[in-house]
Amino acid sequence: MRGVSTSSTFSVGDIFTFWPIQQFRILKPGIPLFQNRPMTTRTNWTSTIHQHDPRWTAVDAYAFSHSHPASQPNAKALENARMASMAAGLPDIALSPAQGKFLALHCRASAVTHALEVGTLGGYSAIWVASENPQLRLTTIEYNPKHVAVARKNIELAGLSDRIEVIQGAGIDVLASLRDEVVAGTRPQFGFVFIDADKENNWNYFKLAKDMVKSNSVICVDNVVRGGRLADLGNTEPYVVASREVVENAGKEPGVDSVVIQTVGEKSYDGWLWAVVS
Ligand SMILES: C[S@@+](CC[C@H](N)C(=O)[O-])C[C@H]1O[C@@H](n2cnc3c(N)ncnc32)[C@H](O)[C@@H]1O
């Protein structure tokens, strides 16, 4: 769950907070941007957590309008799910459209037939993954009964109730019983896992998920970067410590090859852990 503001609105003041105007003035022509950065003595971690660069939002809006125009078959269902979730008072912490489509396209490219998600919210990411993949069944876990009710309604309106199973319960308990079913052979192994719930349990979720995936499947853990806090070793907030735990442990785990991808966009500056289980 994101602990940062995810509002996509910004003011002129935000622009200057994020990128002071003086920095534009000192850029030298003909030199790549990354070599042209102004010198700073120290990273201000506190100010980076709430970044909202209008360029990120503008690029998301521009690119998405071309890569997924409103004429796409699932566009209305996705927008309905987002609006209904907001109307029901759910927090605005779902994936961005581009992130949702990225996960869905990964599942298509990898011919995933069974996917697993921890953290359903209103079903937005679930609808993305299932609606873009007619071959796929998704199991998604959510502990908040209100979120479960909203998600089930959104999924029903999207016509996906037959392929998305929403299980209500705490992630650890549900994953443990799913693992028992997979090990017993009464439930198929998963080809993709998306972990997007309480961050303190990320490593526990990862370990349980690892036992139920097919060879060469991806486990994706959302929100590990958090405006750069991942690398601020002095930060001991529990969700940051948990992000470091999952990144460090995945790096050491036998049979796992992982990478952290930093992302910017309408959801600010964050990133996910992308791990392949061999
Ligand atoms: C960031 S939201 C999920 C967003 C969703 N994946 C999307 O992009 O549309 C995180 C969700 O995890 C749920 N959650 C938090 N702790 C949980 C737990 N222990 N077990 C299951 N779900 C949990 C929250 O209630 C919330 O709905």
Ligand as a Chemical Component Dictionary entry (heavy atoms), coordinates in Angstrom:
data_LIG
# 
_chem_comp.id                   LIG 
_chem_comp.type                 NON-POLYMER 
_chem_comp.pdbx_formal_charge   0 
_chem_comp.three_letter_code    LIG 
# 
loop_
_chem_comp_atom.comp_id 
_chem_comp_atom.atom_id 
_chem_comp_atom.alt_atom_id 
_chem_comp_atom.type_symbol 
_chem_comp_atom.charge 
_chem_comp_atom.model_Cartn_x 
_chem_comp_atom.model_Cartn_y 
_chem_comp_atom.model_Cartn_z 
_chem_comp_atom.pdbx_ordinal 
LIG C1  C1  C 0  -2.072 -0.808 -2.924 1  
LIG S1  S1  S 1  -3.576 -1.611 -2.583 2  
LIG C2  C2  C 0  -3.727 -2.764 -3.913 3  
LIG C3  C3  C 0  -3.932 -2.082 -5.234 4  
LIG C4  C4  C 0  -4.301 -3.033 -6.345 5  
LIG N1  N1  N 0  -3.292 -4.051 -6.521 6  
LIG C5  C5  C 0  -4.448 -2.232 -7.644 7  
LIG O1  O1  O 0  -3.425 -1.818 -8.198 8  
LIG O2  O2  O -1 -5.589 -2.035 -8.091 9  
LIG C6  C6  C 0  -3.217 -2.653 -1.230 10 
LIG C7  C7  C 0  -4.366 -3.498 -0.732 11 
LIG O3  O3  O 0  -3.832 -4.497 0.147  12 
LIG C8  C8  C 0  -4.763 -4.715 1.168  13 
LIG N2  N2  N 0  -4.079 -5.325 2.308  14 
LIG C9  C9  C 0  -3.352 -4.695 3.267  15 
LIG N3  N3  N 0  -2.889 -5.573 4.142  16 
LIG C10 C10 C 0  -3.317 -6.792 3.753  17 
LIG C11 C11 C 0  -3.153 -8.104 4.270  18 
LIG N4  N4  N 0  -2.464 -8.343 5.382  19 
LIG N5  N5  N 0  -3.721 -9.128 3.596  20 
LIG C12 C12 C 0  -4.422 -8.896 2.441  21 
LIG N6  N6  N 0  -4.621 -7.674 1.930  22 
LIG C13 C13 C 0  -4.075 -6.633 2.570  23 
LIG C14 C14 C 0  -5.323 -3.336 1.456  24 
LIG O4  O4  O 0  -6.565 -3.422 2.118  25 
LIG C15 C15 C 0  -5.413 -2.733 0.059  26 
LIG O5  O5  O 0  -6.694 -2.926 -0.481 27 
# 
loop_
_chem_comp_bond.comp_id 
_chem_comp_bond.atom_id_1 
_chem_comp_bond.atom_id_2 
_chem_comp_bond.value_order 
_chem_comp_bond.pdbx_ordinal 
LIG C1  S1  SING 1  
LIG S1  C2  SING 2  
LIG S1  C6  SING 3  
LIG C2  C3  SING 4  
LIG C3  C4  SING 5  
LIG C4  N1  SING 6  
LIG C4  C5  SING 7  
LIG C5  O1  DOUB 8  
LIG C5  O2  SING 9  
LIG C6  C7  SING 10 
LIG C7  O3  SING 11 
LIG C7  C15 SING 12 
LIG O3  C8  SING 13 
LIG C8  N2  SING 14 
LIG C8  C14 SING 15 
LIG N2  C9  SING 16 
LIG N2  C13 SING 17 
LIG C9  N3  DOUB 18 
LIG N3  C10 SING 19 
LIG C10 C11 SING 20 
LIG C10 C13 DOUB 21 
LIG C11 N4  SING 22 
LIG C11 N5  DOUB 23 
LIG N5  C12 SING 24 
LIG C12 N6  DOUB 25 
LIG N6  C13 SING 26 
LIG C14 O4  SING 27 
LIG C14 C15 SING 28 
LIG C15 O5  SING 29 
# 
